[in-house]
Amino acid sequence: MKPLANSFRWKAAAVILLAVVVRVAFVVAVEKGAVRFEFNPDSYDYLSFAHNLATGVGFAHAVNEYQPFSTPVQFSAWRPPLYPAVLAIAFQFSQSTFFLELTQVAFSAVALYLFLRLGFVLFGELAALVSGLIFAVYPPLVMYSADLGTESLFLLLLIAALFLFYARDGNPSLARVFSLGVLVGLAALCRPNGLMLAPALGLAIWLTASDWRQAGRRFAVLTVAVALMIFPWTYRNYRLFHKAVLISTGGGPALWSGAHFRLEPGASLADIGFLHMLDSLPQPQRRVMEGLPEPEQERQFYLWAFTILNRSPRRLGVMAWRNFEAMYTLVPSAQYHSFRNRVLYSVSYIPVLASGVVGCWLVRRRWRELSLLWGWILTNTTLYCLYFATIRYRVPTVDPILMLGAGVSLAALWGKVQNPHLNVAKDAQ
C-alpha cells in the first residue's frame, strides 16, 4: 500500500473538515426550519424498531406506523436489523433527532476518510483529493445527513469493503477475505442489496487470483464469513415465523412495486408506500392479505408480481429498462420532486456522471484490477432493475464510484494543462 505523505494527510483532513462543516450546517438549517426538507417516511419505522430494541421489547415496530413509540407492537422482519440496532445504541445517549443526525454526519466523515484512502491507493494523491472534494459537497449525500435512513451507514460499510480489498494492492490474504465477508454480511443486514457485494467480490477474486486453488480458498472463506454474519438473523426469523426468511420480508413487495409501477397504467408512488402498502391495495387484495403472517404476505406479493409480469421475458425486460431509466435519470420526475430539487440534483449529478464515465474510460486497461468497482455497479444495478429502482438507491451505491472516475479524469485534465505534451490516457493507466 502506498505510504501517505504528510501533505496529503493535511489536505485530506481539510476535505473531511469541509464535509463535516457542510453537513452540520445543513442539519442545523433543517432543524431551524431554514431549509424545507421532506423526511423519509421509512424513518418512523426505523425509530420504532430502535425504540423497542432500546427498551428491551425486541425487534418489533409499532402497529400505528406514524406513532413510532406507541403500543401495541408487532414483531417483524420487515426491516433489516443493523440500522435499527445502531439507532438503539444511539438512544442510550439521546433520542434527540439532532443527535441522531450528527451520528449520520459521523458516519459520513469516516466514510470520506476511507474514500480518500481508497482513491489514493488506486489513483494517486490528486485524483483522491478531487474525488474527495466531490464527495464532501455532493448535495444528495449531504442531504442524507438529515435523513434518518440507512444510506449513511450503508455507504460507510461499502467504502470500508472497497478499501479493505484494495488496501494491499487488491491481493487480499485469507484473513482479509474473512473480514471482507464480515463487511458484506453487515452491509446486507443494513440493506439487503449489500448482499450483491458477494458476487462482485467473487468476480474480483477470480480475476485477480494467481490460480484456481487460491480463488477457491478465498471463495470458501468469503462464503463462510458472510454466512456467519447473516444466518443468526435468519435463524431468529425462523424462530419467529417458522419459515425461512433470509434477511427481510421486503423482497416480494419490492418486486411487486417494480412490476406495478413500471407496467400497470395509472400506477403512482402513492400505491407503494411500503408502510401503508396494504391500505393502498384494492379491497379484494387487502382481504387476501388480512391475517396472513409476514412471510405469507411477501409470498403473495411475489405471486401478484409474477401475474403482472405474466412470465413474459419481454415484460420483464420492459420493467428492467424502466427501472434502469429511473435509477440513472438525468432529471428527476416533476411529479414527485420540486423544481428546486430537480435543478439541484441535475446540476450536481450530470457533471459527475460525465466526468466519471470519462475517468472509467481512461483506466479501462486496468479492468481486471478494478473489477470490484465495476462488478459492484453491475450486480447492484441488476438487482434494482429486477425489483424496484429509484434515484435514492443509486446515490450511496454507484455515485461514489463515479466520483472516483471524476477524480481520475479531472486530475488527468489538470496534468494535461500543466504539461501539454502529456499522454493523458497513458498516464491514467
Stockholm file with secondary structure:
# STOCKHOLM 1.0

chainA/1-429         MKPLANSFRWKAAAVILLAVVVRVAFVVAVEKGAVRFEFNPDSYDYLSFAHNLATGVGFAHAVNEYQPFSTPVQFSAWRPPLYPAVLAIAFQFSQSTFFLELTQVAFSAVALYLFLRLGFVLFGELAALVSGLIFAVYPPLVMYSADLGTESLFLLLLIAALFLFYARDGNPSLARVFSLGVLVGLAALCRPNGLMLAPALGLAIWLTASDWRQAGRRFAVLTVAVALMIFPWTYRNYRLFHKAVLISTGGGPALWSGAHFRLEPGASLADIGFLHMLDSLPQPQRRVMEGLPEPEQERQFYLWAFTILNRSPRRLGVMAWRNFEAMYTLVPSAQYHSFRNRVLYSVSYIPVLASGVVGCWLVRRRWRELSLLWGWILTNTTLYCLYFATIRYRVPTVDPILMLGAGVSLAALWGKVQNPHLNVAKDAQ
#=GR chainA/1-429 SS CCCCCHHHHHHHHHHHHHHHHHHHHHHHHHHTTSSCCCCCTHHHHHHHHHHHHHTTSCSEEESSTTCTTCSSEEECCSSCSHHHHHHHHHHTTCCCHHHHHHHHHHHHHHHHHHHHHHHHHHHCHHHHHHHHHHHHHCHHHHHGGGSCSSHHHHHHHHHHHHHHHHTTTTCCCHHHHHHHHHHHHHHHHHCGGGGGHHHHHHHHHHHHCSSHHHHHHHHHHHHHHHHHHHHHHHHHHHHHHSSCCSSCSCHHHHHHHHHHHHHSTTCCGGGGCGGGHHHHSCHHHHHHHTTCCHHHHHHHHHHHHHHHHTTCHHHHHHHHHHHHHHHHCSSCCTTTSCHHHHHHHHHHHHHHHHHHHHHHHHTGGGTTTTHHHHHHHHHHHHHHHHSCCCHHHHTTTTHHHHHHHHHHHHHHHHHHHHCTTCCHHHHHC
#=GC SS_cons         CCCCCHHHHHHHHHHHHHHHHHHHHHHHHHHTTSSCCCCCTHHHHHHHHHHHHHTTSCSEEESSTTCTTCSSEEECCSSCSHHHHHHHHHHTTCCCHHHHHHHHHHHHHHHHHHHHHHHHHHHCHHHHHHHHHHHHHCHHHHHGGGSCSSHHHHHHHHHHHHHHHHTTTTCCCHHHHHHHHHHHHHHHHHCGGGGGHHHHHHHHHHHHCSSHHHHHHHHHHHHHHHHHHHHHHHHHHHHHHSSCCSSCSCHHHHHHHHHHHHHSTTCCGGGGCGGGHHHHSCHHHHHHHTTCCHHHHHHHHHHHHHHHHTTCHHHHHHHHHHHHHHHHCSSCCTTTSCHHHHHHHHHHHHHHHHHHHHHHHHTGGGTTTTHHHHHHHHHHHHHHHHSCCCHHHHTTTTHHHHHHHHHHHHHHHHHHHHCTTCCHHHHHC
//
